[in-house]
Amino acid sequence: MNVSQSVFGKRLLLTAAFLSVIVVLTAASAASSDASDSGTCGNNLTWILEDDGDLFISGSGSMDSCPWDKTLVKTVTIGPNVTSVYTKAFYGCSDLDYADLGGAKTIGSKAFANCPALEFVYSKSVVTFASYAFYNSPAIGAIDIPSTVTSIGYRAFHGLTFSDGSQTLDQTVEDLAGYSYNRSGDILYRALPVEVGTTIDEGGLTYTVTSLSPDEVSVSGYEGAPTSVQIPQAVFYMGHSFAVTAIDAKVFYACASLEELDLGDVKTIGMKAFAKCSALRDVRAASLVTIGGYAFYQCYDIDFISLPSTLKTIGKYAFYGLTFSTGSKDLAQTASALRGYDYWKSDGKLLRMGHIEVGNTFTSGGVTYEVTSTGFGTASVVGCSRSTTDVIIPDVVMYKNNPLTVDVVAEKAFYGKSIRSVDLGNVTTIGLKAFAKCTSLAYVELGESLVKISGYAFYNCKSLEFISIPATVQTIGNNAFHGLIFTDGVSDLPQTASALAGHDFGKDEGKLYILVPQELGDEFVEDGTVYRVVAFGDEYKLDVIGCEGDELYVPPVVKHGGYTYTVRKIVDKAFYNNDELRSVIIMSVESVGMKAFANCVNLEGIAVYTADLIGSYAFYNCKGTSIVIGDHVTAIGKYAFAKCSSIVDLYVGYRLATIGERAFQGYTFYDVDGTKIDPTAFNLSGFSFKGEGFVLRMTNLQPR
């Protein structure tokens, strides 16, 4: 029978916690002897009850009282020099589920009686279990009754049934002492003796006892398809606390599910232990001494590994398929070359992470940072170089090959700087006066991780044209936006998180208006041109679908509702059969659609300055008195200008590479010498032509 994972897990955690609070206990009793969560329970005994319900008792001597609130106690850990547990000390503790009796030799009458949730009892020094000690505590699933016991009082374990596997045991010293017991069903069975070679199944892993002096085990197997494995420092079994010191050969060989591995205090990894673990990404170790041959063979996806300074041996091909590097040179895969560093993958190599300290400052991309924690740590933004105008804060910044998460913009980091734009990435906090008096600051993008904007953060940033304040913001400090006015278009808004968070704002007539994001397919009119939204988010793009009036002007960018869009194209047949249109100027589009202006019989002026393509039949049967095909037009489709009735002036840009068939149907072209030429891109590009009737004559000798 095996003690469950929660036994050794709790014992390890509570033992560590116990050691950490010994000093706290002494200080607490001296400073606040009547505090509700700490005090004394014997001449030389002190106790502390933590907020999570863990009770710790330390010192030396006998317990003579139990002043703690029993309704709050969930675990109890007793120190090694406490000699007795007081009568009824934990009587009726309804939430108590774990008790480590430490060095106690006497467990007083009814000390743990009527504890309905008590599952685990660890003891190694008890001599006497007094009468009713564990009376009516029926949930006990694991308990030690050590060989030191000489007395078991009347009904000390009333409500429990013990067995050696063949018969029910009397609750006497002769039958019970010297064994651990574990529950199966309604019975507590006597555990078998532990020997070298004994296997222990615990928390999805199998361990094999390798030594009883000292108590040590190795990891020898696993069950299921684990994605994350954390090797404990020790496993508790049959009264022993076994240190986990090794991983046996080929234990996790080709375990395709394993992604994360924490080796704890393991010292030895056997041959091929993790070979061909194709999904393994993260490996952490604190005490490794030996890594066997082929241990991580073909573990190509490892992107982080720590190799402690304790490492002495790395076997042949242990990291086959991986490359370790300082960044400037590749490293030999030997213990002397690799130990003492963490490594993380960049551009296919595991880079050595340099040693850094909290408080180190460095500059990257014109921005200055300060290290605030190490490891996979954090950094705050503390300033920028004088020449920096556009600030982009990455989610992660590198320093000596250490990836640091950027989470804070420090107090006065950019105070009075001449910056124009800011993208704060995943920063969570903007410090006091961080951007105060940045009088040139026009554009601010605050990321979806931001929680706090401190006081005066954007004080007197009067040039601000756009700011995005995410819904995650919970606090906006006093005067954070002093000098700015926010509005919903009806009334001015208070500068509070509840009013501003979750909105983008764009400036118009001196105020920052809430911007309502467009959706794909939305249409609007700007300066007489009708647009349709075709991209909104990572990119902002529009198509032209119409216009108001007889003139069309299409700029390269369109500002609307605080957003800046690029114009993608003139859609197919956008102006088909429009007899009102007189002139068209298109500054920059990807394309002019098929038949976009076909049969615009009164269209005289046509200028397309930049386009990858003027589509087939785009200006078919237009008047076309003056046509400019700009130097950034590269292709003209078939019949694009066919049957244009009145071409007088034509310029064809020098970058034109393709002209479709019969693009200028109805016209005959001549060069400057009067020789008839075919209307190909080679013959026309870079030249101007004058028209008379349906003849177009070249007017310039050299291409422009």
Secondary structure, 3 states (H helix, E strand, C coil): CCCCHHHHHHHHHHHHHHHHHHHHHHHHHHHCCCCCCEEEEECCEEEEECCCCEEEEEECEECCCCCCCHHHCCEEEECCCEEEECCCCCCCCCCCCEEECCCCCEECCCCCCCCCCCCEEECCCCCEECCCCCCCCCCCCEEEECCCCCEECCCCCCCCCEECCCCECCCCHHHHCCEEEEEECCEEEECCCCCCCCEEEECCEEEEEEEECCEEEEEEEECCCCCEEECCCEEEECCEEEEEEEECCCCCCCCCCCCEEECCCCCEECCCCCCCCCCCCEEECCCCCEECCCCCCCCCCCCEEEECCCCCEECCCCCCCCCEECCCCECCCCHHHHCCEEEEEECCEEEECCCCCCCCEEEECCEEEEEEECCCCEEEEEEECCCCCEEECCCEEEECCEEEEEEEECCCCCCCCCCCEEECCCCCEECCCCCCCCCCCCEEECCCCCCEECCCCCCCCCCCCEEEECCCCCEECCCCCCCCCEECCCCECCCCHHHHCCEEEEEECCEEEEECCCCCCCEEEECCEEEEEEEECCCEEEEEEEECCCEEEECCEEEECCEEEEEEEECCCCCCCCCCCCEEEECCCCEECCCCCCCCCCCCEEEEEEECEECCCCCCCCCCCEEEEEEEECEECCCCCCCCCCCCEEEECCCCCEECCCCCCCCEEECCCCCEECCCHHHHCCCEEEEECCEEEECCCCCC
